[in-house]
């Protein structure tokens, strides 16, 4: 059963490891992005870059998801696409190459129309394969972002 707040909305109360995998309740996980995180564009990019620099694309995905939820309508595809690319990078870290490629391509399709640097980000995402090195992929994505 999923954790919910008093209003019945889903919440991410379970701790997670550095790769975003859920841990048992009561376990010690890494700090999480709060459910009510609503960053500006600049803050979302800075926070996501920090997580990517630490090799934590799942947490960068949570940052982009936070921005996606509060962004103007004309930007939502961008933030959703960046979140999907980060989940794709997470799947690479976890050894799920097939899932990674699927999410990387979905994310690339969303971000490529936003111009520089997002067209480059999309190209990098589309060039990744099931056996791509996760650390190298994260570094390339960070450099392009």
N, C-alpha and C positions, 0 to 999 in steps of 0.2 A: 504494500500500500504506500502511496506517495504522501510525503509530508505536506500538510496544508496549514495555512494561517487561519485565524478565527473567522475570516470572511469566506473560507473555502478555497482560496486560490492556492495553486501548487507552490511549494517552496522547496528550496534545495538545502534541507537541514542535514542531510547525511554528509559526513566528512568525505573528502576525496584525496587520492594520492597525487603526486606531482604530474601524473599523466591523465588526470581527470577521472580515474576509475573510482567508483563508489567503494567506500570502506564500511564496515559494520558500524552501527550507531555506537557511540562511546569511544571509538578508535580515534587516535590523533592523526588528523590529516593536515594538509597545507592550508594556509589562509585562502579564503574564497572571495570572489567578487560578490558583494551584497546583492540580494534580490531587487532592492530599490535603487540600484546604481543607475544614474541618468546623466552621463557625461556630456560635455560639449564635444564638438568634433576634435578640437585640439587635445583635450584630455583623453578621449578614447584612443586616439593615435599614440599619444605618449604612453599611456598605460599598456596598450597592446604591444608596443615595441619593447617595453620593459619585460613583459612576460615572455615574449619571443626570444629576447636576449638571454633569458634564463632557461630556455628550452622548454617552455610550457605553453604550447599552442592551445591546449584546451582552455586555459585561463584567459588567453587572448580572445578566444571565441566568446567567452562570457562577457568580456568588455565590449566587443562588437555587437553582441546581442543586446546589451544595455543601451548602446547608442541607437541601434535599430528601433527599439521600442519607443524612443522619444524623439527620433529624427523627423524632419519634415517629410511629407509623402514622397517628394521627388528624390529623396536620398535613401529611402528604405531598401531598395534593391541593392545599393552599394554595400550597406552595412550587413545585410543578410548574406550577400555574396562573400564578403570578407570573413564573416563568421563561418560559413560553409567551408571555405578554404582552410581555415584554422582547424576545423573538425577533420578535414581530410588529412592535414599534417599530423593530427593526433592519431588517426588510424594508421598512418605510416609508422609512427612511434610504437604503436601497439602490435605491429606486424600484420595488420589487416590491409594488405595492398589493394585488394579489389574494392573494398569499401572506400579506401582513400581516393582512388582514381575516380570513382563515381562522384564523391562530394567535391573533389577538386574541379571536375568539369562543370558541375552545377554552379559552383561559386564563380568560376571563370566566366561563364555565360552571363552572370548577373553584373559583374564588375567591369567588363571590358568596354562597355559603352560610355564610361565616365571619364575617359581620356587619361592623360598622364597623371600619375604613375600607374593607374589601375589597369591600363591596357597591357603594360609590362608585367604586372602581377598576374593577370589572366594568362599571358603567354607562358610564364614560369609554371603556373598551376597545370596548364595543359601539357607541358613537356614532361611532367613527372610520370613515372611508371610504377607498377606494383612493387618492384624491387628497389626503388630509389632510396638513397641514404637519407633517413629522416633529418639528421643534424645538418647536412648540406642543404636540404630542401628548406628547412626553417631559416637557415642563414641567408639563402638566396631571397626568400620571401621578405625577410627583414630588410635586406639591402634595397630591395625594390620599393618597399613601403616607405 
